[in-house]
């Protein structure tokens, strides 16, 4: 049974006609031991079927551990969004957990962004990222029912696209309770920057930039 209804498929097919460069989704799964892996795979398969510009590779998290390590994937389900083609660039855009509910829109926007090749960030943010020498890891904790979470996820993913020094993960809070406990996630979205700095809510771009500067200063 399809997870996407016909109206949604029609809308996405029309949207994907605007895709420019090819986009690849790489999915790590282990369906017998992972509650949401099967549905995550089905979402990815149904999206890939809507456009010849979108490809999908599916790997077993255990059997293909070397490749998971190469991508830095340490939990599942994990979806990596990168440029398509043989040597497609990995921007550091990650989804940990099922991209359902409001987060389905994040996945669609990321596919469009990677295809267009434009992170659509302010000149001030782009200038700061151009000078960035310290690695930045963003973990955005979300739930599928949170209407404000996609804004935080997409901003983090735009930063990852704009800079090789940034990796940005969506983390579905209820699927990874040990991480939610570790980072004291009491509400979503909550963005963890380099393990030490936290941003609550869907912060505007320049407010997040202040937190990024703080995190880099702590790491220095």
C-alpha positions in Angstrom: 0.0 0.0 0.0 1.4 3.4 -1.0 2.2 5.9 1.7 1.7 8.8 -0.6 -1.8 9.4 -1.9 -2.5 10.2 -5.6 -2.9 14.0 -5.0 0.5 14.1 -3.2 2.2 12.1 -6.0 0.7 14.4 -8.6 1.9 17.6 -6.7 5.4 16.2 -6.2 5.7 15.0 -9.8 4.9 18.6 -10.9 7.4 20.0 -8.5 10.1 17.6 -9.5 9.8 18.8 -13.1 11.8 21.8 -12.0 14.7 19.6 -10.8 18.0 20.6 -12.4 21.0 18.5 -11.2 20.3 14.9 -10.2 19.9 14.1 -6.5 20.7 10.8 -4.8 19.3 9.4 -1.6 21.4 6.9 0.3 19.4 4.9 2.9 20.8 2.8 5.7 18.4 0.3 7.2 17.9 -3.0 9.0 14.3 -3.7 8.7 14.0 -6.6 11.1 15.4 -4.7 14.1 14.3 -1.1 13.3 10.8 0.0 13.9 10.6 2.8 11.3 13.1 1.5 8.8 10.6 -0.2 6.5 8.4 2.9 6.3 11.4 5.2 5.8 12.5 3.0 2.9 9.0 3.1 1.3 8.9 6.9 1.5 12.3 7.0 -0.3 11.3 4.5 -2.9 8.0 6.3 -3.7 9.9 9.6 -4.0 12.5 8.2 -6.3 9.8 6.7 -8.5 8.4 10.2 -9.2 11.4 11.6 -11.1 14.3 10.2 -13.2 16.4 13.0 -11.5 16.1 11.2 -8.1 18.0 8.0 -7.4 18.0 5.8 -4.4 20.6 3.4 -2.9 19.7 1.2 0.0 22.2 -0.5 2.3 22.1 -2.7 5.3 23.5 -0.9 8.3 25.3 -4.1 9.5 26.4 -5.8 6.3 27.5 -2.5 4.8 29.2 -1.2 7.9 32.2 0.1 6.0 30.0 2.3 3.8 28.0 3.5 6.8 31.3 4.5 8.5 32.3 6.3 5.4 29.2 8.4 5.6 29.5 8.7 9.4 26.2 7.0 9.9 25.9 5.6 13.4 22.1 5.0 13.8 19.2 4.0 11.7 17.1 4.6 9.8 19.5 7.1 8.2 18.9 9.0 5.0 21.7 10.9 3.3 20.9 13.5 0.6 23.6 14.3 -1.9 24.2 15.2 -5.5 23.5 12.5 -8.0 25.9 11.0 -10.4 29.0 8.9 -9.9 30.9 11.6 -8.0 28.0 13.4 -6.4 29.0 15.7 -3.6 28.0 14.8 0.0 27.1 18.0 1.7 26.7 16.5 5.2 22.8 16.5 5.1 21.5 13.7 7.2 18.1 12.4 8.4 18.0 10.1 11.4 14.6 8.7 11.8 11.6 8.7 9.6 11.0 11.9 7.7 7.2 11.8 8.2 4.6 14.3 9.2 5.9 17.9 8.9 9.4 16.5 8.3 8.3 15.1 5.0 8.3 18.7 3.7 11.9 19.1 4.9 12.9 16.1 2.8 11.2 17.5 -0.3 12.8 21.0 0.2 16.2 19.4 0.6 15.8 17.4 -2.7 14.9 20.7 -4.4 17.8 22.6 -2.8 20.5 20.1 -3.7 19.2 19.9 -7.2 19.2 23.7 -7.5 22.6 24.1 -5.8 21.6 27.2 -3.9 21.4 27.2 -0.1 19.7 30.6 -0.1 21.5 32.1 2.9 22.2 35.7 3.8 25.3 37.4 2.7 26.4 37.7 6.3 26.0 34.0 7.0 27.8 33.1 3.7 30.7 35.4 4.6 31.0 33.8 8.1 30.9 30.3 6.6 33.5 31.2 4.1 36.0 31.9 6.9 35.0 28.9 9.1 38.0 26.8 10.1 36.4 24.8 12.9 34.1 21.8 12.2 30.5 22.4 13.2 28.0 19.6 13.9 24.3 20.5 14.2 21.8 18.0 15.5 18.2 19.3 15.2 15.8 17.3 17.4 12.3 17.1 16.0 9.0 15.2 16.1 6.7 14.6 13.1 3.9 16.6 14.7 6.0 19.8 15.2 5.0 22.5 12.7 8.1 24.6 13.6 10.7 21.9 13.2 11.1 22.0 9.4 12.3 25.6 9.6 15.1 24.6 12.0 16.0 21.5 10.0 16.1 23.3 6.7 18.2 26.1 8.0 20.7 23.6 9.4 20.8 21.7 6.1 21.3 25.0 4.2 24.4 25.6 6.3 25.7 22.1 5.6 25.2 22.7 1.9 27.0 26.0 2.0 30.1 24.8 3.9 32.2 21.7 3.9 32.9 22.4 7.6 29.3 21.9 8.6 27.3 18.6 9.1 23.6 18.9 9.9 21.4 16.1 11.2 17.7 15.9 11.7 17.2 13.6 14.7 13.6 12.3 15.4 13.5 12.7 19.2 11.1 9.8 20.0 13.1 7.3 17.9 16.3 8.0 19.7 15.3 8.6 23.4 18.9 8.0 24.6 20.0 11.1 22.6 17.0 13.1 23.7 17.9 12.3 27.3 21.6 13.0 26.7 20.9 16.5 25.3 17.9 17.2 27.7 15.4 17.6 24.9 12.3 18.8 26.6 10.7 20.5 23.6 11.3 20.6 19.9 12.9 21.9 17.8 16.1 21.9 19.8 19.4 22.3 18.0 22.6 21.0 19.5 25.7 22.7 18.2 29.0 20.8 18.7 27.7 19.1 21.9 27.9 22.3 24.0 25.7 25.0 22.7 21.9 24.8 22.4 19.3 26.7 20.4 15.7 26.4 21.3 12.9 26.8 18.8 13.0 27.7 15.1 15.5 30.6 15.4 15.9 33.2 12.7 19.1 32.8 10.7 21.1 35.6 12.3 20.1 34.4 15.8 21.5 31.0 15.0 24.6 32.7 13.6 25.2 34.1 17.1 25.0 30.6 18.6 27.3 29.3 15.9 29.9 31.9 16.8 29.6 31.0 20.4 30.1 27.3 19.7 33.2 28.0 17.6 34.6 30.2 20.3 34.1 27.4 22.9 35.9 25.0 20.6 38.8 27.3 20.0 
